[in-house]
Amino acid sequence: MNRIAIVEDKREEAKLLESILSKYKNENDKGFIIDVYKDAFDFLDGYSSVHQVVFMDIELPGLNGIEAAEKLRKLDEDISIIFVTHISDFAIKGYEVGAIDYVVKPVTYSKIKNKMNRLYDIRLMRKRKKILLKTEYVFQTVFLDSIIYVEVEGHYLYYHTLNQSIKVRGTLKEAYLELKAHGFQKCNKAFIVNLAYVDKIEGNTVFLHNLKLEMSRTQRNDFIKRLDEFCLRSKN
């Protein structure tokens, strides 16, 4: 999340919210930019999807916040809308246009801090990708970033996550085809590793999450190359 919009016609209230967001950014080491708009027309004119979040006053002149949000949703389905209002009953209508929250004036740091913390959780969850695994009895969804490694034994795969091991029928080739694009790499003919959990490599040994896995000589060069590429992308 790197850009937040404030749509507020009252200059002092806009400045207050901007200063509170700036304080939150500095105290929590967040790297977002704040843009302030004097009304909904100003915000929507020539709209492009550069903002991830908008704090929208409901009682705006000409085009109120609810009406503006209806137009905004036709232009941008992903932006998180938080309404700011004197009367909470108005904000409840905002859920009909996909608002995720509202703030009742007067705006304070504690109110905004709680909203921002929740907001970061929500947007993080949106970015997390899942896969669907078919076990013997149920279909189960698993977050890709919770999978540490996958191993094969006979005709079965074991997805080892942070919390459990999930057994499914399949081949390592099938699993690798699904996982390769998401930061996973084979280290030998029996294991696929989530590169995000690799701590170090010594010789032919991969250390990850209190585990040691041996790399085959045929996989070693590809594994190190993919790990290097993964680390470079993570810096950006």
Sequence and secondary structure as in RCSB ss.txt:
>XXXX:A:sequence
MNRIAIVEDKREEAKLLESILSKYKNENDKGFIIDVYKDAFDFLDGYSSVHQVVFMDIELPGLNGIEAAEKLRKL
DEDISIIFVTHISDFAIKGYEVGAIDYVVKPVTYSKIKNKMNRLYDIRLMRKRKKILLKTEYVFQTVFLDSIIYV
EVEGHYLYYHTLNQSIKVRGTLKEAYLELKAHGFQKCNKAFIVNLAYVDKIEGNTVFLHNLKLEMSRTQRNDFIK
RLDEFCLRSKN
>XXXX:A:secstr
  EEEEE SSHHHHHHHHHHHHHHHHHTT   EEEEESSHHHHHTT  S  SEEEEESS SSS HHHHHHHHHHH
 SS EEEEEES HHHHHGGGGGT  EEEESS  HHHHHHHHHHHHHHHHHHH  EEEEE SS EEEEEGGGEEEE
EEETTEEEEEESS EEEEE  HHHHHHHHGGGTEEEEETTEEEEGGGEEEEETTEEEETTEEEE  HHHHHHHHH
HHHHHHHHHH 
